[in-house]
Amino acid sequence: MMPKKKEKIIGIVAAHPDDEVLGCGGTISRLANEGHQVHILLLADGESSRGTSERSIKSKQLSERKSAAKRACKILNCTSVDLLSLPDNRLDRFERLDIIKKIEEFIEHYRPNMVFTHHIGDVNIDHRIVHDAVIAACRSRPGHPVRELLFFEVLSSTEWRPPSSGCVFHPNVFVDISSTISRKLDALRAYESELRDFPHPRSIEAVEALARWRGATVGVNAAEAFILGRKVI
């Protein structure tokens, strides 16, 4: 009899509702299908920085974004999603330690073995702050649960950072999502208000094209790409 695979606990720490799907939705679905727990932490609300000044409209947008996050979580079959709803694109107004502590609380509660978060080279300020905060929260200490740390790309953010002005996304880890690419796209459709028409990078066509291209570079039908931050064996 083959030994049963040990269940992993996976943590996804993302800045905004939809980043988790754009960055690693296919991987989330694959890991969940394999019987692993997947817990998601979304820090900012993704809406409050937008132009409307009418409180009732903004409240409706925030509510719809939260509902979309929960629907996407269900589609991907993940275990839980926590939404902190901090102000969008204003995480730089918070003391960095306060954000780190929120991530530390998430890690202490769920004890993930593996954590996925943003690549540092994104245009979006919230993405960069979350990256740095996760690095601090996951610093190696005796007894710390996180043994593997991976950074994902987010279309309409990562690729907009010019190579001369930041850290370029050069992936060295690929996850075959050939069997879950359709789930990723379905979860993305839950965020209907965030989608744009092709050739905008945050369109269904562009997201699928990137997955197909990442897959083609490693000989599979579709893949998501990551940069390995740390792995302890």
DAPEMO-V834248 format. One record per helix or strand of 2 or more residues. SS is the DSSP state (alpha for helix, beta for strand). FROM is the first residue (numbers start at 0). TO is the last residue. If there is no record, write none. Layout:
# DAPEMO-V834248
ss->SS from->FROM to->TO
ss->SS from->FROM to->TO
This chain:
# DAPEMO-V834248
ss->beta from->8 to->15
ss->alpha from->18 to->32
ss->beta from->36 to->43
ss->alpha from->54 to->75
ss->beta from->79 to->85
ss->alpha from->90 to->92
ss->alpha from->95 to->109
ss->beta from->113 to->117
ss->alpha from->124 to->136
ss->beta from->147 to->151
ss->alpha from->162 to->164
ss->beta from->172 to->175
ss->alpha from->180 to->188
ss->alpha from->191 to->193
ss->alpha from->203 to->216
ss->beta from->222 to->230
